[in-house]
Amino acid sequence: MENQNQSDKTTHFGYETVNTEEKVGKVAEVFHSVASKYDMMNDLMSMGVHRIWKRLTIEKSGVRRGHHVLDLAGGTGDLTAKFSKMVGDTGQVILGDINDSMLKVGRARLLDKGIAGNVDYVQANAECLPFPDNSFDCITIAFGLRNVTDKEAALASMFRVLKPGGRLLILEFSKPVAPGLSQLYDFYSFNILPAMGKLVANDSESYRYLAESIRMHPDQETLKDMMCTARFERCEYSNLTGGIVALHRGFKF
């Protein structure tokens, strides 16, 4: 009976309602499809601004030499590369991602840059992280939380593996707050973005899903409240580019 109840649970995959157990596989298909073109599409989609958003995340991280960092949903390793230099040979960075295609691309790109000694790679589900309690000084998750099925479970799991005094940073697409921006952003997301995906990655549907997943993600205040419920303290967020993206931060004490 318990298994039946589990299989009856539903969630959102973009605008589509799907069985909870199906979502992980569907999200995996999207990222298997886009992995090889992921960095190129990020540059095109954001006109390079995603690099500024990630730089701000790094500046707010408080990471320093000797720290242990988890770059969750780390994909192709942009943040991991920076953190590797910051923690030095006495620290460690783990690039964690649920998708093995993204993990392979990330490992290959970091090795090409000569980054190896203090970086490890772990295929991990954010909802049940395979690390001991109190393992990390900092956890970042950039553009990954919206793809997680059970966000409350993921936040609780991240809280568990953070050290006391550690911080979580969530960089994610959010709800535009600048006047008139929502309409312009919607047109871009549902017209330009899928066409760009078709042209560059030969995959319009995956980029349509990405646009839909952004709309289904909790807004800034809701996500802040979810972090507080997960026992993070001093939770705050900064709107970036008119709220198209928000950077949330919380601490474990």
C-alpha positions in Angstrom: 0.0 0.0 0.0 2.9 2.3 0.9 4.4 1.8 -2.6 1.1 2.5 -4.2 0.7 5.8 -2.3 4.3 6.8 -3.4 3.5 6.1 -7.0 0.3 8.2 -6.8 2.3 11.4 -5.9 2.6 14.0 -8.6 4.8 17.0 -9.2 5.6 19.5 -11.9 7.9 18.9 -14.8 7.8 22.4 -16.3 4.1 23.0 -16.8 3.4 19.3 -17.1 2.1 17.3 -14.1 4.0 14.0 -13.8 4.4 11.1 -11.3 7.0 12.1 -8.7 9.1 9.1 -9.5 9.2 10.1 -13.2 10.6 13.6 -12.7 14.2 12.6 -12.0 14.4 10.6 -15.2 12.8 13.4 -17.3 15.2 16.0 -15.9 18.1 13.6 -16.6 17.0 13.4 -20.2 17.0 17.2 -20.5 20.6 17.5 -19.2 21.9 14.4 -21.1 20.7 16.3 -24.2 22.2 19.7 -23.5 25.4 18.7 -21.6 27.8 19.2 -24.5 26.4 22.6 -25.4 25.6 23.8 -21.9 28.3 26.4 -21.5 27.8 27.8 -25.0 24.0 28.1 -24.4 24.5 29.8 -21.0 26.7 32.4 -22.7 24.1 32.9 -25.5 21.0 32.9 -23.3 22.4 35.4 -20.7 24.6 37.3 -23.1 27.4 36.4 -20.8 25.8 37.9 -17.7 25.7 34.5 -16.0 29.4 34.9 -15.4 28.8 38.0 -13.3 26.0 36.3 -11.3 28.5 33.5 -10.5 31.2 35.9 -9.6 28.9 37.5 -7.1 28.1 34.1 -5.6 31.8 33.4 -5.2 32.3 36.8 -3.5 29.5 36.1 -1.0 30.7 32.6 -0.3 33.3 33.4 2.3 35.4 30.5 1.1 39.1 30.6 2.0 42.2 28.4 2.2 41.6 25.0 3.8 37.8 25.1 3.4 35.7 22.2 2.2 33.2 23.2 -0.4 30.3 21.4 -2.1 29.4 22.8 -5.5 26.1 21.0 -5.9 24.4 20.7 -9.3 27.9 21.9 -10.3 27.5 20.9 -13.9 30.4 21.9 -16.1 32.4 23.2 -13.1 32.5 27.0 -13.4 32.3 27.5 -9.6 34.4 24.5 -8.8 37.3 25.9 -10.8 37.2 29.2 -8.8 36.8 27.4 -5.5 39.7 25.0 -6.2 42.1 28.0 -6.3 40.5 29.6 -3.2 40.8 26.5 -0.9 44.3 25.6 -2.0 46.0 22.3 -1.4 44.8 22.1 2.2 41.1 22.3 1.1 38.8 20.3 -1.0 36.0 21.0 -3.5 33.4 18.4 -4.4 31.6 18.9 -7.7 28.3 17.1 -7.1 25.7 16.5 -9.8 22.8 14.0 -10.2 23.4 13.8 -14.0 26.4 11.7 -15.1 26.6 13.5 -18.5 27.1 16.9 -16.9 29.5 15.4 -14.4 31.7 13.9 -17.2 31.7 17.2 -19.1 32.6 19.1 -15.9 35.5 16.6 -15.1 36.9 16.8 -18.6 36.8 20.6 -18.7 38.5 21.0 -15.3 41.2 18.5 -16.2 41.8 20.4 -19.4 42.4 23.5 -17.2 44.9 21.5 -15.0 42.6 21.4 -12.0 42.8 18.0 -10.3 44.5 17.7 -6.9 41.8 19.1 -4.6 38.7 18.4 -6.6 36.5 15.3 -6.4 33.4 14.3 -8.4 30.3 12.7 -6.9 27.1 11.8 -8.6 24.6 12.8 -5.9 20.9 13.5 -5.4 20.5 16.8 -3.5 17.5 15.3 -1.6 19.7 12.7 0.1 23.4 13.8 0.0 25.9 11.0 0.6 28.1 12.8 3.0 28.5 12.8 6.8 27.0 15.4 9.0 28.9 18.7 9.3 31.2 18.1 6.3 31.3 21.4 4.5 32.1 25.0 5.2 30.1 26.2 2.2 27.5 24.7 -0.2 26.6 26.4 -3.5 23.8 25.3 -5.9 23.7 27.4 -9.0 20.7 27.0 -11.4 19.9 23.5 -10.0 17.4 23.8 -7.2 14.5 24.4 -9.6 15.1 20.9 -11.1 14.9 19.1 -7.7 11.7 17.3 -7.1 11.5 17.7 -3.3 13.1 21.0 -2.5 12.3 20.8 1.2 14.2 17.5 1.5 17.1 19.0 -0.4 17.4 22.0 1.9 17.2 19.7 4.9 20.0 17.5 3.4 22.2 20.5 2.7 21.6 21.8 6.3 22.7 18.4 7.7 26.0 18.3 5.8 27.0 21.9 6.5 29.4 22.5 9.4 28.2 24.9 12.2 29.1 28.3 11.0 28.8 27.2 7.3 26.7 28.9 4.7 24.5 27.9 1.8 24.2 30.0 -1.4 21.5 29.4 -3.9 21.8 31.1 -7.3 18.6 30.6 -9.2 16.3 32.2 -11.8 13.5 33.9 -9.9 10.6 36.4 -10.4 11.4 39.7 -12.2 10.6 42.8 -10.0 11.6 45.6 -12.4 8.5 47.3 -14.0 7.7 45.9 -17.4 10.4 43.3 -17.3 8.1 40.2 -16.8 6.4 40.6 -20.2 9.7 41.1 -22.0 11.2 38.2 -20.2 8.2 35.9 -21.0 8.5 36.7 -24.7 12.2 36.0 -24.7 11.8 32.7 -22.7 9.0 31.2 -24.7 9.9 32.4 -28.2 13.6 33.3 -28.5 15.0 30.7 -26.1 13.5 27.6 -27.7 14.5 28.8 -31.2 18.0 29.4 -29.9 18.1 25.9 -28.4 16.9 24.4 -31.8 19.6 26.3 -33.7 22.6 25.7 -31.4 21.8 22.5 -29.6 19.2 21.0 -32.0 16.9 20.7 -29.0 14.0 23.2 -28.6 12.0 21.1 -26.2 14.7 21.0 -23.5 15.0 24.7 -23.5 11.2 25.1 -23.4 11.2 22.9 -20.3 14.0 25.1 -18.8 11.8 28.2 -19.3 8.7 26.5 -17.8 10.8 25.2 -14.8 11.8 28.8 -14.0 8.1 29.9 -13.9 7.3 27.0 -11.5 10.1 27.7 -9.1 9.3 29.4 -5.8 9.6 33.2 -5.8 12.2 35.1 -3.7 10.2 35.4 -0.5 8.9 31.8 -0.7 12.4 30.3 -1.1 13.6 32.5 1.8 10.8 31.1 4.0 11.7 27.5 2.9 15.3 28.1 4.0 14.2 29.4 7.4 11.9 26.3 7.8 14.9 24.1 7.1 16.6 25.9 10.1 18.9 28.2 8.2 19.5 31.5 9.9 20.1 35.0 8.8 18.5 34.2 5.5 18.6 36.9 2.9 18.5 37.4 -0.9 19.7 39.8 -3.5 17.9 40.4 -6.7 20.2 40.4 -9.8 19.3 41.8 -13.2 15.9 43.1 -12.0 15.0 39.8 -10.2 15.5 37.6 -13.3 18.0 35.9 -11.0 18.2 35.9 -7.2 21.0 34.9 -4.9 19.8 33.5 -1.6 22.2 33.0 1.4 21.6 31.3 4.8 23.8 30.1 7.6 23.9 27.1 9.9 24.7 28.0 13.6 
